[in-house]
Amino acid sequence: MNIVVTEYNKDWPKQFDKEVEKIRDILKYEIVKIHHIGSTAVPGLKAKPIIDMMPIVRDIESIDKYNKEMIEIGYESLGELGIHGRRYFRKGGEERTHQIHIFQGDNITEIERHLAVRDYLKSHKETADEYGELKAQLALQFPKDIEGYSDGKDEFVQNLEQIALEWKRKSSK
C-alpha cells in the first residue's frame, strides 16, 4: 500500500453522496443517518483520498446479515476491527477508496468522537492546516508503512480528539 496524502478534492462530497445511495439501497430500514467523517469531510484539509462514512443504525447486530450485499458492491467486511460495537467495511483492498464505520445509534461515545473531530476541524482552519501538513510529511516519511504513518499522527489525533470533544460540549451548552 502506498500512502498518499493529496490536496482537498471538491469531488469528495459527491463521491460520498454517490456511495450513500448504494448503502441506503442495501441497509434500507436499518439506517438512521449517514455521516461523512474523516479528513475528506473537511473542506480544504489534505487527506488520503479515502471517503470515510459513518452510518448510524438501529441495531448493529442486524448489519451482519447484509455482508453478502456489501461484498457485491465491492466492500470487504472486517467485523468490529478493534472497536467494540462497530461494523467496518472497506472498498478497494490495499488501494482503499472508501471505509464504512457503522455504529448503533446508542453508541454515543464513538459517534460523538468522530463528529466532534470533523466539526472542530471544519471550524478551526489553523488546526486543520497543521493536521494536513503533518499527514503530508508522514506520507513522505513512511510511503509504504501504514503503521509508521499512523503512529506518527497518533499523539496529534489523541490531543485533537480531546480538544474537539471539550469544544463540542462547551458549544452545545
PASEBA-1860 file (N, C-alpha, C; in nm, 3 decimals):
! residues 173
1> MNIVVTEY> 0.084/-0.119/0.000/0.000/0.000/0.000/0.088/0.124/0.000 ~ 0.064/0.211/-0.096/0.132/0.340/-0.099/0.048/0.441/-0.025 ~ 0.111/0.511/0.068/0.040/0.613/0.144/0.057/0.745/0.071 ~ -0.054/0.799/0.026/-0.053/0.924/-0.050/-0.150/1.020/0.017 ~ -0.102/1.140/0.046/-0.186/1.246/0.100/-0.193/1.353/-0.008 ~ -0.314/1.392/-0.044/-0.333/1.489/-0.152/-0.402/1.615/-0.100 ~ -0.400/1.717/-0.184/-0.478/1.838/-0.154/-0.625/1.800/-0.152 ~ -0.706/1.882/-0.086/-0.850/1.859/-0.079/-0.908/1.851/-0.221
9> NKDWPKQF> -1.000/1.759/-0.242/-1.064/1.740/-0.371/-1.213/1.773/-0.356 ~ -1.260/1.871/-0.433/-1.400/1.914/-0.424/-1.499/1.806/-0.464 ~ -1.450/1.698/-0.526/-1.538/1.587/-0.565/-1.565/1.490/-0.450 ~ -1.489/1.500/-0.341/-1.509/1.405/-0.231/-1.652/1.404/-0.177 ~ -1.716/1.520/-0.155/-1.856/1.513/-0.109/-1.948/1.445/-0.211 ~ -1.922/1.464/-0.340/-2.003/1.397/-0.443/-1.980/1.246/-0.439 ~ -1.855/1.206/-0.419/-1.825/1.063/-0.409/-1.895/1.003/-0.287 ~ -1.899/1.079/-0.179/-1.971/1.035/-0.059/-2.119/1.016/-0.092
17> DKEVEKIR> -2.180/1.118/-0.152/-2.323/1.112/-0.184/-2.356/0.993/-0.274 ~ -2.271/0.968/-0.373/-2.294/0.856/-0.466/-2.291/0.722/-0.390 ~ -2.197/0.708/-0.299/-2.184/0.582/-0.224/-2.298/0.566/-0.124 ~ -2.344/0.678/-0.067/-2.455/0.674/0.028/-2.578/0.609/-0.035 ~ -2.604/0.642/-0.161/-2.721/0.584/-0.229/-2.712/0.432/-0.232 ~ -2.593/0.379/-0.263/-2.574/0.234/-0.269/-2.595/0.170/-0.131 ~ -2.544/0.235/-0.028/-2.554/0.180/0.108/-2.699/0.185/0.157 ~ -2.767/0.295/0.127/-2.909/0.306/0.165/-2.993/0.198/0.097
25> DILKYEIV> -2.959/0.168/-0.028/-3.032/0.063/-0.102/-3.018/-0.072/-0.033 ~ -2.904/-0.096/0.028/-2.880/-0.225/0.094/-2.935/-0.225/0.237 ~ -2.899/-0.125/0.315/-2.935/-0.125/0.457/-3.073/-0.066/0.486 ~ -3.135/-0.008/0.388/-3.270/0.049/0.394/-3.319/0.090/0.533 ~ -3.395/0.002/0.596/-3.466/0.037/0.720/-3.376/0.036/0.843 ~ -3.255/-0.014/0.828/-3.162/-0.015/0.942/-3.105/0.125/0.967 ~ -3.093/0.204/0.860/-3.024/0.333/0.865/-3.107/0.439/0.938 ~ -3.040/0.508/1.028/-3.098/0.625/1.092/-3.044/0.749/1.021
33> KIHHIGST> -2.911/0.751/0.997/-2.843/0.864/0.933/-2.707/0.815/0.884 ~ -2.653/0.882/0.783/-2.518/0.850/0.737/-2.437/0.980/0.734 ~ -2.326/0.980/0.806/-2.238/1.097/0.815/-2.113/1.078/0.730 ~ -2.069/1.186/0.668/-1.938/1.190/0.603/-1.841/1.234/0.712 ~ -1.744/1.148/0.744/-1.648/1.179/0.851/-1.507/1.171/0.795 ~ -1.410/1.191/0.882/-1.271/1.183/0.840/-1.227/1.306/0.763 ~ -1.105/1.304/0.719/-1.044/1.421/0.656/-1.111/1.463/0.526 ~ -1.165/1.368/0.449/-1.229/1.406/0.322/-1.360/1.482/0.345
41> AVPGLKAK> -1.408/1.487/0.468/-1.530/1.560/0.502/-1.500/1.704/0.544 ~ -1.372/1.742/0.547/-1.333/1.876/0.593/-1.279/1.956/0.474 ~ -1.356/2.052/0.424/-1.311/2.131/0.309/-1.173/2.194/0.335 ~ -1.085/2.177/0.237/-0.952/2.236/0.245/-0.846/2.150/0.312 ~ -0.886/2.041/0.376/-0.790/1.957/0.450/-0.722/1.856/0.358 ~ -0.590/1.852/0.364/-0.515/1.749/0.292/-0.553/1.614/0.350 ~ -0.561/1.513/0.263/-0.608/1.382/0.311/-0.563/1.270/0.220 ~ -0.565/1.149/0.275/-0.557/1.031/0.189/-0.693/1.028/0.118
49> PIIDMMPI> -0.696/1.002/-0.011/-0.824/1.008/-0.083/-0.914/0.888/-0.057 ~ -0.952/0.872/0.068/-1.039/0.763/0.111/-1.161/0.825/0.178 ~ -1.278/0.796/0.125/-1.402/0.852/0.178/-1.444/0.770/0.300 ~ -1.449/0.836/0.416/-1.495/0.771/0.539/-1.641/0.804/0.562 ~ -1.718/0.699/0.586/-1.861/0.713/0.607/-1.899/0.650/0.740 ~ -1.994/0.711/0.809/-2.038/0.657/0.936/-2.191/0.646/0.938 ~ -2.242/0.531/0.894/-2.385/0.508/0.907/-2.421/0.481/1.054 ~ -2.530/0.541/1.097/-2.585/0.515/1.229/-2.707/0.426/1.205
57> VRDIESID> -2.712/0.314/1.277/-2.819/0.216/1.253/-2.897/0.186/1.380 ~ -3.013/0.126/1.361/-3.100/0.091/1.474/-3.042/-0.025/1.555 ~ -2.989/-0.129/1.485/-2.942/-0.250/1.553/-2.814/-0.299/1.486 ~ -2.702/-0.284/1.554/-2.572/-0.320/1.498/-2.563/-0.469/1.465 ~ -2.625/-0.553/1.545/-2.619/-0.698/1.522/-2.683/-0.737/1.389 ~ -2.784/-0.663/1.346/-2.854/-0.697/1.222/-2.770/-0.667/1.098 ~ -2.665/-0.588/1.112/-2.584/-0.549/0.997/-2.511/-0.669/0.936 ~ -2.475/-0.765/1.018/-2.400/-0.882/0.969/-2.475/-0.957/0.859
65> KYNKEMIE> -2.606/-0.952/0.860/-2.682/-1.025/0.758/-2.676/-0.958/0.620 ~ -2.613/-0.839/0.612/-2.600/-0.768/0.484/-2.461/-0.782/0.423 ~ -2.375/-0.863/0.483/-2.237/-0.876/0.434/-2.231/-0.916/0.286 ~ -2.316/-1.010/0.245/-2.315/-1.057/0.106/-2.346/-0.942/0.010 ~ -2.447/-0.862/0.041/-2.483/-0.750/-0.045/-2.372/-0.644/-0.048 ~ -2.306/-0.624/0.066/-2.196/-0.528/0.071/-2.078/-0.577/-0.015 ~ -2.053/-0.706/-0.011/-1.946/-0.765/-0.095/-1.979/-0.744/-0.243 ~ -2.107/-0.758/-0.277/-2.150/-0.742/-0.417/-2.125/-0.601/-0.471
73> IGYESLGE> -2.121/-0.500/-0.384/-2.091/-0.363/-0.432/-1.945/-0.325/-0.404 ~ -1.863/-0.426/-0.376/-1.719/-0.403/-0.369/-1.657/-0.390/-0.231 ~ -1.735/-0.410/-0.126/-1.683/-0.395/0.010/-1.636/-0.527/0.069 ~ -1.541/-0.517/0.156/-1.490/-0.629/0.233/-1.537/-0.607/0.377 ~ -1.594/-0.708/0.438/-1.642/-0.698/0.576/-1.531/-0.742/0.671 ~ -1.497/-0.655/0.765/-1.391/-0.687/0.861/-1.442/-0.686/1.005 ~ -1.572/-0.701/1.024/-1.629/-0.709/1.159/-1.605/-0.583/1.240 ~ -1.574/-0.601/1.368/-1.552/-0.485/1.456/-1.417/-0.419/1.432
81> LGIHGRRY> -1.320/-0.495/1.389/-1.183/-0.449/1.363/-1.131/-0.355/1.473 ~ -1.136/-0.406/1.596/-1.073/-0.336/1.707/-1.157/-0.233/1.780 ~ -1.277/-0.203/1.732/-1.364/-0.108/1.803/-1.494/-0.180/1.835 ~ -1.515/-0.207/1.964/-1.634/-0.278/2.009/-1.760/-0.204/1.964 ~ -1.854/-0.279/1.908/-1.981/-0.221/1.868/-1.979/-0.158/1.729 ~ -1.873/-0.175/1.655/-1.863/-0.120/1.520/-1.870/-0.235/1.419 ~ -1.916/-0.204/1.299/-1.900/-0.292/1.185/-1.823/-0.210/1.083 ~ -1.710/-0.267/1.039/-1.620/-0.195/0.950/-1.615/-0.264/0.814
89> FRKGGEER> -1.628/-0.184/0.710/-1.619/-0.232/0.572/-1.522/-0.142/0.499 ~ -1.447/-0.202/0.406/-1.360/-0.120/0.322/-1.375/-0.163/0.177 ~ -1.352/-0.066/0.089/-1.365/-0.089/-0.054/-1.230/-0.056/-0.119 ~ -1.186/-0.143/-0.208/-1.062/-0.116/-0.280/-0.941/-0.191/-0.226 ~ -0.960/-0.273/-0.123/-0.849/-0.351/-0.068/-0.734/-0.265/-0.023 ~ -0.614/-0.297/-0.071/-0.494/-0.221/-0.031/-0.495/-0.080/-0.090 ~ -0.562/-0.061/-0.202/-0.574/0.073/-0.262/-0.715/0.125/-0.229 ~ -0.741/0.134/-0.102/-0.872/0.167/-0.049/-0.928/0.298/-0.105
97> THQIHIFQ> -1.059/0.297/-0.133/-1.127/0.419/-0.179/-1.233/0.465/-0.080 ~ -1.292/0.370/-0.007/-1.399/0.401/0.089/-1.384/0.315/0.213 ~ -1.424/0.372/0.326/-1.430/0.298/0.452/-1.563/0.330/0.518 ~ -1.626/0.227/0.572/-1.754/0.245/0.640/-1.739/0.200/0.784 ~ -1.774/0.290/0.874/-1.770/0.263/1.019/-1.915/0.270/1.067 ~ -1.979/0.157/1.087/-2.121/0.155/1.125/-2.132/0.142/1.277 ~ -2.215/0.227/1.336/-2.241/0.223/1.480/-2.390/0.224/1.506 ~ -2.430/0.160/1.614/-2.568/0.166/1.659/-2.592/0.304/1.720
105> GDNITEIE> -2.713/0.354/1.705/-2.748/0.490/1.749/-2.719/0.522/1.894 ~ -2.716/0.421/1.981/-2.690/0.448/2.122/-2.541/0.440/2.158 ~ -2.455/0.422/2.059/-2.310/0.420/2.083/-2.258/0.564/2.078 ~ -2.306/0.643/2.171/-2.281/0.787/2.173/-2.132/0.820/2.176 ~ -2.055/0.745/2.253/-1.912/0.774/2.267/-1.842/0.774/2.132 ~ -1.859/0.670/2.053/-1.792/0.660/1.923/-1.848/0.760/1.823 ~ -1.979/0.775/1.820/-2.042/0.868/1.727/-1.996/1.010/1.756 ~ -2.004/1.049/1.882/-1.967/1.185/1.922/-1.820/1.214/1.892
113> RHLAVRDY> -1.735/1.117/1.916/-1.591/1.133/1.893/-1.563/1.166/1.746 ~ -1.621/1.089/1.656/-1.598/1.113/1.513/-1.654/1.247/1.466 ~ -1.775/1.278/1.511/-1.838/1.402/1.467/-1.769/1.525/1.527 ~ -1.725/1.515/1.651/-1.658/1.628/1.717/-1.529/1.664/1.644 ~ -1.449/1.565/1.609/-1.323/1.592/1.538/-1.353/1.655/1.402 ~ -1.446/1.599/1.328/-1.481/1.656/1.197/-1.526/1.801/1.211 ~ -1.619/1.826/1.303/-1.676/1.959/1.318/-1.572/2.059/1.369 ~ -1.486/2.014/1.459/-1.380/2.101/1.511/-1.286/2.143/1.398
121> LKSHKETA> -1.244/2.047/1.316/-1.153/2.079/1.206/-1.220/2.172/1.104 ~ -1.349/2.156/1.082/-1.421/2.245/0.991/-1.423/2.388/1.046 ~ -1.426/2.401/1.178/-1.437/2.532/1.243/-1.303/2.594/1.281 ~ -1.195/2.518/1.271/-1.063/2.565/1.313/-0.961/2.538/1.202 ~ -0.956/2.630/1.107/-0.873/2.612/0.988/-0.725/2.595/1.022 ~ -0.674/2.669/1.118/-0.532/2.657/1.153/-0.498/2.515/1.199 ~ -0.584/2.457/1.281/-0.562/2.320/1.327/-0.573/2.222/1.211 ~ -0.671/2.244/1.124/-0.688/2.157/1.007/-0.564/2.165/0.918
129> DEYGELKA> -0.512/2.286/0.897/-0.391/2.302/0.814/-0.272/2.233/0.878 ~ -0.258/2.247/1.010/-0.148/2.182/1.082/-0.157/2.030/1.069 ~ -0.278/1.978/1.082/-0.301/1.834/1.070/-0.270/1.787/0.927 ~ -0.314/1.863/0.829/-0.287/1.828/0.690/-0.138/1.824/0.659 ~ -0.065/1.922/0.711/0.081/1.925/0.690/0.148/1.806/0.757 ~ 0.105/1.773/0.878/0.161/1.658/0.948/0.140/1.531/0.866 ~ 0.019/1.513/0.815/-0.012/1.393/0.736/0.072/1.389/0.608 ~ 0.088/1.503/0.544/0.168/1.508/0.421/0.314/1.472/0.450
137> QLALQFPK> 0.369/1.524/0.560/0.507/1.492/0.598/0.522/1.343/0.629 ~ 0.427/1.289/0.703/0.433/1.147/0.739/0.419/1.056/0.618 ~ 0.338/1.097/0.521/0.323/1.018/0.399/0.455/1.012/0.322 ~ 0.530/1.122/0.325/0.662/1.124/0.259/0.763/1.041/0.338 ~ 0.753/1.049/0.471/0.846/0.977/0.558/0.819/0.826/0.559 ~ 0.691/0.788/0.551/0.651/0.647/0.560/0.563/0.609/0.440 ~ 0.616/0.616/0.318/0.531/0.595/0.199/0.472/0.455/0.185 ~ 0.529/0.357/0.252/0.478/0.219/0.241/0.458/0.155/0.379
145> DIEGYSDG> 0.455/0.237/0.482/0.447/0.188/0.620/0.328/0.252/0.691 ~ 0.210/0.189/0.680/0.089/0.245/0.740/0.099/0.255/0.891 ~ 0.171/0.163/0.953/0.187/0.170/1.099/0.273/0.289/1.139 ~ 0.382/0.313/1.065/0.467/0.429/1.092/0.389/0.558/1.072 ~ 0.311/0.564/0.964/0.227/0.680/0.934/0.126/0.703/1.047 ~ 0.057/0.597/1.086/-0.045/0.608/1.192/0.017/0.644/1.326 ~ 0.129/0.579/1.360/0.196/0.610/1.486/0.242/0.755/1.489 ~ 0.287/0.806/1.374/0.335/0.943/1.366/0.229/1.048/1.392
153> KDEFVQNL> 0.104/1.016/1.363/-0.002/1.113/1.386/-0.084/1.083/1.512 ~ -0.053/0.972/1.579/-0.133/0.928/1.693/-0.143/1.033/1.803 ~ -0.032/1.090/1.847/-0.036/1.189/1.956/-0.118/1.311/1.915 ~ -0.098/1.358/1.793/-0.173/1.473/1.744/-0.323/1.442/1.746 ~ -0.360/1.325/1.695/-0.501/1.286/1.687/-0.562/1.270/1.826 ~ -0.489/1.209/1.919/-0.540/1.193/2.056/-0.568/1.329/2.120 ~ -0.474/1.422/2.104/-0.493/1.558/2.158/-0.609/1.628/2.089 ~ -0.614/1.615/1.957/-0.721/1.676/1.879/-0.857/1.625/1.925
161> EQIALEWK> -0.867/1.496/1.946/-0.993/1.436/1.989/-1.040/1.495/2.123 ~ -0.948/1.508/2.218/-0.984/1.563/2.350/-1.028/1.708/2.338 ~ -0.952/1.787/2.262/-0.986/1.929/2.242/-1.121/1.942/2.173 ~ -1.143/1.859/2.070/-1.268/1.864/1.992/-1.388/1.826/2.078 ~ -1.373/1.724/2.161/-1.485/1.683/2.248/-1.518/1.791/2.350 ~ -1.415/1.852/2.406/-1.438/1.960/2.502/-1.505/2.079/2.433 ~ -1.456/2.113/2.315/-1.513/2.223/2.236/-1.661/2.195/2.205 ~ -1.690/2.072/2.166/-1.829/2.035/2.131/-1.920/2.046/2.254
169> RKSSK> -1.871/1.999/2.368/-1.951/2.007/2.492/-1.979/2.152/2.530 ~ -1.878/2.238/2.520/-1.894/2.379/2.554/-1.988/2.448/2.456 ~ -1.976/2.415/2.328/-2.057/2.484/2.227/-2.201/2.433/2.225 ~ -2.229/2.318/2.288/-2.367/2.271/2.292/-2.441/2.316/2.417 ~ -2.373/2.389/2.503/-2.441/2.439/2.625/-2.518/2.563/2.595
END
